[in-house]
Amino acid sequence: QVQLVESGGGLVQTGGSLRLSCAASGSTFSSYDMGWYRQAPGKQRELVAAISRGGRTKYADSVKGRFIISRDNAQTTIYLQMNSLKPEDTAVYYCNLAPRAGPSWGQGTRVTVSS
């Protein structure tokens, strides 16, 4: 079972940038397609970016052109570079398997974008 630890969130102004990291345990990390999810207050958790084992990426329309997902299989880490942040990006961000999440979630990392 993969264990996930997210970090890198914080408070940023509109238009700013943040880079999130997700450290995953387990020697089979490179075998998994992974993704970043977010859950805003009062809303359901949604998948915003995914990266396949081979590095192919997909993005939700709401973040396309602003967010970049990447992975380092040697470091068993995935990243989310978030640029041109908007107040509507405010949420707790999680990583997990994608497009179907596994049963275990990390604690997430909170991103707050002020207007």
Residue pairs with C-beta under 8 A, 6 or more apart in sequence:
1 26
1 102
1 104
2 24
2 25
2 26
2 28
2 29
2 32
2 97
2 102
2 104
3 24
3 25
3 26
3 104
3 106
4 22
4 23
4 24
4 25
4 94
4 95
4 96
4 104
4 105
4 106
5 22
5 23
5 24
5 106
5 107
6 20
6 21
6 22
6 93
6 94
6 95
6 106
6 107
6 108
6 109
7 20
7 21
7 22
7 23
7 109
8 18
8 19
8 20
8 21
8 109
9 18
9 20
9 92
9 93
9 108
9 109
9 110
9 111
9 112
10 18
10 110
10 111
10 112
11 112
11 114
12 18
12 85
12 111
12 112
12 113
12 114
13 113
13 114
14 85
14 86
14 87
14 113
14 114
14 115
15 84
15 85
16 85
16 113
17 81
17 82
17 83
17 84
17 85
18 82
18 85
18 111
19 79
19 80
19 81
19 82
20 36
20 79
20 80
20 82
20 93
20 109
20 111
21 77
21 78
21 79
22 34
22 36
22 77
22 78
22 79
22 80
22 95
22 106
23 75
23 76
23 77
24 34
24 76
24 77
24 78
24 95
25 76
26 76
29 73
29 76
30 53
30 73
30 76
31 53
32 53
32 97
33 50
33 51
33 52
33 53
33 97
33 98
33 99
34 50
34 51
34 71
34 78
34 95
34 96
34 97
34 98
35 47
35 48
35 49
35 50
35 51
35 69
35 95
35 96
35 97
35 98
35 99
35 101
36 47
36 48
36 49
36 50
36 67
36 69
36 78
36 80
36 93
36 94
36 95
37 45
37 46
37 47
37 48
37 93
37 94
37 95
37 96
37 101
38 45
38 46
38 48
38 89
38 91
38 92
38 93
38 94
38 111
39 45
39 46
39 91
39 92
39 94
39 108
40 88
40 90
40 91
41 90
41 91
43 91
45 94
46 60
47 60
47 98
47 99
47 101
48 59
48 60
48 62
48 63
48 67
49 57
49 58
49 59
49 60
49 63
49 67
49 68
49 69
49 80
50 57
50 58
50 59
50 69
50 98
50 99
51 57
51 58
51 69
51 70
51 71
51 78
51 98
55 71
57 68
57 69
59 67
59 69
62 88
63 82
63 89
66 82
66 83
66 84
66 85
67 80
67 81
67 82
67 83
68 80
68 81
68 83
69 78
69 79
69 80
69 81
70 78
70 79
70 81
71 77
71 78
71 79
72 78
72 79
78 95
80 93
82 89
82 111
85 111
85 113
86 113
87 113
87 114
87 115
88 113
89 111
89 113
90 111
90 112
90 113
91 110
91 111
92 108
92 109
92 110
92 111
93 108
93 109
93 110
93 111
94 105
94 106
94 108
94 109
95 106
96 102
96 104
96 105
96 106
